[in-house]
Amino acid sequence: MDGTKNVKKKEHGNQEKTEDEAVFLRREIGLLPAVSFIIGTVVGSGIFIAPKGVLMNSGSVGLSLLVWVLSGVLSMFGALCYAELGTSFTKSGGHYIYLRETLGPLPAFLRLWVEFIFIRPAVTSYISLAFGRYVVEPFYAPCAAPTVLIKLVSVLAVMFVMAVNCWSVTMASRAQVALTFTKMFALVLIIVPGFIALAKGKTTNFENGFEVDSLTLDRLPLAFYNGLYAYGGWFNLNCITEEVINPNRNIPLAIILSMVTVTIFYVLVNVAYYTMMTPSELLMSDAVAVTFASRALPGLALVIPILVALSCFGTLNGGCFTSPRMLFVGAREGQWPTIFSMIHIRRRTPLPAVLLMFPLTLLMLINGEIYQLINFASFARWFFIALATSGMLIHRYRFPHHPRPFKVPVVIAVIFTVVCFFIVGLSLYSDPWNTGRSCALTLTGVPVYYLTVYRFRLPNRLRHIFNYCSMQLQILMEVAQQEIQTY
């Protein structure tokens, strides 16, 4: 009898050891890291770059502040919709998996296509360029910093972040928590002196704040694009649902806590900016926080750029952590090359999905300019977000009994979806060149889908070459397929 117990105990021990050694992504993201991933990817370069774009396209101080408030409210509405989607569908992958489950495989594939071809490269590029600018600019002030040096520093930042995310999930998540606290401290350093000056009666820039002489309705969507860009990132936690501990509780809670905090901080930061800087000074500055620090915190003028750079670095890290999971899941679902669905056998990271996004990112970083990149990426990003929330409403109607642990009021979902489609449609008129290119690149995914996914009929020779390259990459990267189902 005792011998039988010992055999069972040994077998049980072997089973535990096997599971510990299995290749799969662990649930390691608790509530604090979840909040940090949202705040850490939302609060990045946006609040230090977008104020210029919002003011430029809104035309007045008062209207620009209203755009910041409404962008925050709209982002909260969208985040609540994604909280429902994240608890209704338990797979990682964010936008991709929601489109696949609600609207079908073609919209889902197109979302993967634009993520890989230009959304993630563009987003990573403009965040890293902001990082490079805030690192380099203080050393050359008041002269303009060399563009080549800014781009070199940006490339090094991207390479370092990718290395961390290839090395360890735990290291990347802990770094995100630390960087999130750093960036919130940076915002506090801006808010406090601004409001001290406001309390002392420095309100000149708020007088006649709603003059709309320079406002044109065709440019207003671009003001919202810049505002929404600064709030962008509230959907990133949904890309890692399978790695979140107790997602039904932690995803909605993390989203609500994060977005309320970010909206309040963003509005206060912009009020502080306008307290210390005139609208024309803000429009002339390429690094708003640096200009602000030179006025409000002369003793800490060098500290602010460092904190802002770390803030951008945190956003880079968060995006590099979450976005590859979309491609990872797409490959696992059979809509993307299989190599993207593999995990490093020792590091337990989706190494191929992280690394294989680097070449296009590098290309866009070298050739891109920040404000063009924002408008270029925003059209496709917001179009597919609107499609995802539309799909949520359709899925509610078609499958009313589907389990929904968190359910957003339908009026919020409808308002968010309609406003997103309106902004996307009007942006085609406001900035036809960048949004037109974005639309055209999105549509190139349609023939790719029908040739490679819908009817996968590559010639035998091409298929042999493709399989050989995949096998060599798998050996080189030391990666394997996921061995345990995590959803």
Buried (B, 14 or more C-beta within 10 A) or exposed (E): EEEEEEEEEEEEEEEEEEEEEBBBBBBBBBBBBBBBBBBBBBBBBBBBBBBBBBBBBBBBBBBBBBBBBBBBBBBBBBBBBBBBBBBBBBBBBBBBBBBBBBBEBBBBBBBBBBBBBBBBBBBBBBBBBBBBBBBBBBEEBEEEBEEEBBBBBBBBBBEBBBEBBBBBBEEBBEBBBEBBEBBBEBBEBBBBBBBEBBEEEBEEBBEEBEEEEEBEEEBBBBBBBBBBBBBBBBBBBBBBBBBBBEBBBBBBBBBBBBBEBBBEBBBBBBBBBBBBBEBEBBBEBBBBBBBBBBBBBEEBBEBBBBBBBBBBBBBBBBBBBBBBBBBBBBBBBEBBBBBBBBBBBEBBBBBBBBBBBBEBBBEBBEEBEBBBBBBBBBBBBBBBBBBBBBBBBEBBEEEEEEEBBBEBEEEBBBBBBEBBBEBBBBBBEBBEEBBEBBBEBBEEBBEBBEEBBBEEEEEEEEEEEBEEEBEEBBEEBEBEEBEEEBE
